[in-house]
Amino acid sequence: MTRSGIEVRKAKKADAPRMVEIMEANNHFYHPVVDGHESIARQLTMENNVILVAETENKVVGFVLGTWDGARAFLFKMSVHPKFQRRGIGTMLVRAAAKAFRKMGAVTMGLSAADGTMGEANNSVQFWEKLGFEQIPARLMINFELDKLLEAEE
């Protein structure tokens, strides 16, 4: 998929450092175990994951990362470098991911979106609503310390 010199393609392990840079530029890098180079490399090996990058002039300027669990697709991260935002790159990435998930059999796609209520730098809800996503009464929660959770079981 190309548009205005932007090409969307499958991510490669070599793209991981640039993906981390983009997350950091957008304050989307939350935890090295989840968002770091090794995590991205691991995620690239998983069959049901869709990880795409947007590239221009041989430079990755954005990416989308999601998975399909056999019932629904879910986008965990979509980030476009600030210098390349508002050019349709995010939309291209989301549509390319949707196309890949549809080929896998997904009929729905969900995501977690920054809405500004947790101190995020920007509210992305309008972007997602323009693409047909609807807000539902749910809050994404995450436990970054599973070892502590499992210790409490003992």
C-alpha positions in Angstrom: 0.0 0.0 0.0 1.5 3.3 -1.0 0.4 6.9 -0.9 2.3 10.1 -1.3 5.7 8.4 -1.0 4.6 6.4 2.0 4.8 2.6 1.9 3.2 0.3 4.4 4.9 -3.1 4.9 5.4 -5.8 7.4 7.8 -4.9 10.2 11.2 -6.5 10.5 13.4 -7.0 13.5 15.7 -4.3 12.2 12.8 -1.8 12.5 12.5 -2.3 16.3 14.9 0.5 17.3 13.1 3.1 15.2 9.7 1.9 16.5 11.0 2.5 20.0 12.2 6.0 19.0 8.8 6.8 17.6 7.1 5.6 20.8 9.5 7.7 22.9 8.9 10.8 20.7 5.1 10.4 21.3 5.4 9.5 25.0 4.0 6.0 24.1 6.9 4.1 25.5 5.6 2.7 28.8 7.6 -0.3 29.9 10.8 -1.8 28.3 9.5 -5.4 28.8 6.4 -4.5 26.8 7.6 -1.9 24.4 11.3 -2.5 24.1 13.4 -3.9 21.2 13.3 -7.5 22.6 9.6 -7.4 23.0 9.1 -6.2 19.4 11.4 -9.0 18.2 9.4 -11.6 20.1 6.1 -10.2 18.9 7.3 -10.4 15.3 7.6 -14.2 15.6 4.0 -14.7 16.7 1.7 -15.9 13.9 -1.5 -14.0 14.9 0.2 -10.7 15.3 0.1 -8.0 12.7 3.0 -5.5 12.9 3.3 -3.0 10.1 5.4 0.0 9.5 5.0 3.1 7.4 8.1 4.0 5.6 9.2 7.0 3.4 12.7 7.4 1.9 13.8 4.2 3.6 12.9 5.6 7.1 10.2 4.2 9.3 7.9 7.0 10.3 5.1 5.1 12.0 3.8 1.6 13.0 0.8 -0.4 14.1 0.9 -3.5 16.3 -2.0 -5.8 17.1 -3.1 -9.4 17.4 -6.0 -11.6 16.5 -7.2 -14.1 19.1 -9.5 -16.1 16.9 -12.5 -14.0 17.7 -11.5 -10.4 17.5 -8.6 -8.3 16.4 -7.0 -5.8 18.9 -4.6 -3.0 18.2 -2.2 -2.5 21.1 -0.2 0.4 19.6 -0.3 2.8 16.7 2.3 5.5 16.7 3.4 8.0 14.0 6.5 10.2 14.5 5.4 13.8 15.4 7.1 15.2 12.3 4.9 13.0 10.1 1.5 13.3 11.8 -1.6 14.6 10.2 -0.7 13.3 6.7 -3.0 10.2 6.7 -0.2 7.8 7.8 -2.1 6.6 10.9 -5.2 6.0 8.8 -3.1 4.0 6.3 -1.6 1.9 9.0 -5.0 1.1 10.6 -6.6 0.2 7.3 -3.7 -2.0 6.4 -3.9 -3.8 9.7 -7.7 -4.2 9.3 -7.1 -5.7 5.9 -4.6 -8.2 7.3 -6.9 -9.1 10.2 -9.9 -9.5 7.9 -7.8 -12.1 5.9 -7.2 -14.0 9.1 -11.0 -14.1 9.7 -11.5 -11.2 12.1 -14.8 -9.3 11.8 -14.2 -6.8 14.6 -11.2 -4.8 15.8 -10.8 -3.1 19.1 -8.1 -1.0 20.6 -6.9 1.0 23.6 -6.9 4.8 22.9 -5.4 7.7 24.8 -8.3 9.9 25.8 -6.4 12.5 27.9 -7.9 11.4 31.2 -4.7 9.7 32.4 -2.3 12.5 31.7 -1.6 11.5 28.1 -0.2 14.3 25.9 -2.9 14.0 23.4 -6.5 12.7 23.1 -6.8 10.3 20.1 -10.5 9.5 20.5 -11.6 11.8 17.6 -9.0 10.1 15.3 -10.5 6.7 16.1 -14.1 7.8 15.8 -13.4 9.2 12.3 -12.4 5.6 11.4 -15.7 4.2 12.8 -14.6 3.1 16.2 -17.0 3.5 19.1 -16.3 4.0 22.7 -17.6 1.3 25.0 -17.9 1.4 28.8 -14.6 -0.3 29.6 -11.2 0.7 31.0 -8.1 -1.0 29.8 -6.0 -2.2 32.8 -2.6 -3.8 32.9 -0.4 -5.4 35.5 3.3 -4.7 34.8 4.5 -7.0 37.6 3.0 -10.5 37.1 5.7 -12.0 39.4 4.3 -10.1 42.3 0.8 -11.2 41.5 2.0 -14.8 41.4 3.9 -14.5 44.6 0.7 -13.4 46.4 -0.8 -16.8 45.3 1.8 -18.7 47.3 
